[in-house]
Amino acid sequence: MNRGMRFWLSILCGMLATISVTLAESDLRDQLAMARENSDTHARIELLRRWLDVHPDDASAAVELTGLWMGVRDYDQALKSLKLVSDDPGLVVRTTAEVVWGRDDNKPEALRILRERVIEAPTDRPSQLLLAKFLGQAGEWEEQVSVLDALIAKQPDSDLLLDRADAKRSLDDPEGALADFRRAASLAPDAVGVRNQRPAYERLEAAMEATKQIQSTERGPRRHLQLGALWISGGLNNRALALAHEGLAAWPDSISGRILEMRALVSLGQLTEERALKDRRVDVKADMASEQARNGLLSADGALTKNPGDVAARLRRAGFLTEAGQFALAADDIRVVLQAKPENVNALHLAVVIDLRRDNLAGATAHALRLQALSAPKPVLADVFAGLAEASLAKFNSALALDFAEQSLAAQSNPRAWRTKAASLERLGRSSEATEALAQVGEKP
């Protein structure tokens, strides 16, 4: 091969290599664009790593990769890719702070890093935003409000106003919190955050209005506990906790006070739901009691404070606790009532209801049989055996469910028992009898 041909061949090979690289880069760009469009985090990470192997000076790609690593909480890889970013000291500080916060669980150090950055670069808004976020998570609400004040003064934002409203609620400032929410709602009435939080601030506003009447009409521990229940519904947990303690100081055995105290402690992160239920018998997952139930509990608490042996008051309280979904506490009261009056039909009836709600079929059955032995009123027997039938069916014990349904119907015909009987018969392969049972309530299979 002569020298001229070798020259042109080398030129051609170089051109082919360039075209190949260009095509490869073009293909990589297309794949990356598709991964971004599909929000495919792991594909983006792999493609960006391949891109940076070829283009280590592409700072924007390095920034994107760092954010992705942080998103999947691979802090070591995030720090590795961060080394490729040399012209964004704010990003370096923020990423370092997030790693210290998330991986090292060193919240004071993460806050120190961000505070120093904000002082050094007061115009670094992303660092201020992250500092405000971490301050809120750390419970440093006064400083969080201060940082949010500066951010909002420069650029009002509905999300920041909502953050400041939450901080003010934590600082026991309902008026300030409500004002910030209203301002956020006026700026962005259809924002997701505004829509999600509107019910909470409507409850806060209602609580603020209701407290005025209670403060003018109620006195003593009843007043403290009523106010506390209102404030906790409005999210003022510190104020509610203080009022719970004031109420319990006068009524140490108040169930209303105990429920309020446990709700406040769990809301403040000072107690877990599990410990509240195990140690203090309070189910904080239960819905807030109705106003009628709360007033009934308070009245019963007052009566039992004066006379712990008042069986009627304890039975009433057990009923209100059941209505409020506090079945463990209700069971405690019913146990005391039945120790004093083991043949009290109302107490035994309520005991069945409570046991069924606590998934204690054996206990409910024992109480129902006791009612049967006492020749309790037929409507009572029909109700308790209908409940037992439904519970047995839910546990896939069709034969037992059928037996209980028939005992319920023997006491008094009722739709619940007929329906459970039909379902039991159907499961037992007795379809024609099931159809006949449903016909008793005017229904078809």
Secondary structure, DSSP 8 states (H G I E B T S, - for coil): --HHHHHHHHHHHHHHHHHHHHHHHHHHHHHHHHHHHTT-HHHHHHHHHHHHHH-TT-HHHHHHHHHHHHHTT-HHHHHHHHTT--S-HHHHHHHHHHHHHHTS--HHHHHHHHHHHHHH-TT-HHHHHHHHHHHHHTT-HHHHHHHHHHHHHHS--HHHHHHHHHHHHHTT-HHHHHHHHHHHHHH-TT-HHHHHHHHHHHHHHHHHHHHHHHHHH--HHHHHHHHHHHHHHTT-HHHHHHHHHHHHHH-TT-HHHHHHHHHHHHHTTSS-HHHHHHHH---TTS----HHHHHHHHHHHHHHHH-TT-HHHHHHHHHHHHHTT-HHHHHHHHHHHHHH-TT-HHHHHHHHHHHHHTT-HHHHHHHHHHHHHTT--HHHHHHHHHHHHHHHHHTT-HHHHHHHHHHHHHH---HHHHHHHHHHHHHTT-HHHHHHHHHTTT---
